[in-house]
Amino acid sequence: MTMKKKGWKDITEGNIIDKPATALEYKTGTWKAFRPIWIKENCIQCKFCWLYCPDMAIKMKGDKMTGFDYEYCKGCGICAKICPAKKKAIEMKKETEFEK
């Protein structure tokens, strides 16, 4: 005798999942077509890139930006677009430029 699996309509509201999800388990860096490149000498340390990054891929040490975590960066370019520095501190490059 086989038991029929429950569908989503059969599950009562308010069920608890035994393990919370975390994005740390899913390295999404291979999705990107563009890679942000940090130009340290142009950076004014405003932290806008960190604030607006949807993937938390901006590396910080204390209150200073130190680069990118490319294992999680999806290459959306928000960081480069939001950078207010007169000479942009982040530029987007094609990911193919970094292929081996």
C-alpha positions in Angstrom: 0.0 0.0 0.0 1.4 3.4 -1.0 0.6 6.5 0.9 -0.4 9.6 -1.0 1.9 12.6 -0.4 0.3 15.7 1.0 0.0 18.7 -1.4 0.5 22.3 -0.3 -3.3 22.6 0.2 -3.3 19.8 2.7 -0.8 21.5 5.0 -2.2 23.5 7.9 -1.3 27.1 8.2 1.4 28.0 10.7 3.6 24.9 10.3 7.1 25.3 11.5 10.1 24.3 9.4 12.6 22.5 11.5 15.7 24.2 9.9 15.8 27.9 8.8 17.1 28.6 5.3 20.3 30.5 4.9 21.9 31.9 1.7 25.3 30.8 3.1 24.6 27.3 1.9 24.2 28.4 -1.7 27.2 30.0 -3.4 25.7 31.9 -6.3 28.8 33.6 -7.7 28.9 31.5 -10.8 25.7 33.1 -12.0 27.2 36.5 -12.9 28.0 37.8 -16.4 29.7 40.9 -14.9 32.1 41.3 -12.0 32.5 44.4 -9.9 36.1 45.6 -9.6 36.9 47.8 -6.6 39.3 50.8 -7.2 40.6 51.3 -3.7 42.1 54.7 -4.3 38.8 56.1 -5.6 36.7 54.8 -2.6 35.4 57.4 -0.2 34.2 54.6 2.2 30.6 55.8 2.1 29.4 52.2 2.5 26.5 52.7 0.0 27.7 49.6 -1.9 27.4 47.6 1.3 24.0 49.1 2.2 22.5 48.4 -1.3 24.1 45.1 -2.1 21.2 42.5 -2.2 23.6 39.6 -1.7 25.8 41.0 1.1 28.8 40.4 -1.1 30.7 43.5 0.0 33.5 42.6 2.3 34.0 44.9 5.3 36.6 45.0 8.0 35.4 47.3 10.8 33.8 50.2 9.0 36.0 49.9 5.9 35.1 48.3 2.6 37.8 45.8 1.6 36.5 44.1 -1.6 33.9 41.6 -2.8 33.0 38.1 -1.9 32.8 36.7 -5.5 31.3 33.4 -4.3 28.0 35.2 -3.5 28.1 38.3 -5.9 25.7 37.8 -8.7 27.1 40.7 -10.7 23.9 42.9 -10.6 25.9 46.1 -10.7 23.9 48.0 -8.1 27.1 48.7 -6.2 28.7 50.4 -9.2 25.6 52.3 -10.0 25.1 53.6 -6.5 28.7 54.6 -5.9 28.7 58.4 -5.3 32.5 59.0 -5.6 33.5 61.6 -8.2 35.8 59.0 -9.7 33.8 55.8 -9.4 35.3 53.3 -7.0 33.5 50.3 -8.6 33.5 49.4 -12.3 31.8 46.4 -13.9 33.9 44.1 -16.1 32.7 41.1 -18.2 33.2 37.9 -16.3 34.8 36.4 -19.4 37.8 38.6 -18.9 38.6 36.5 -15.8 38.1 33.1 -17.2 41.2 30.9 -17.2 
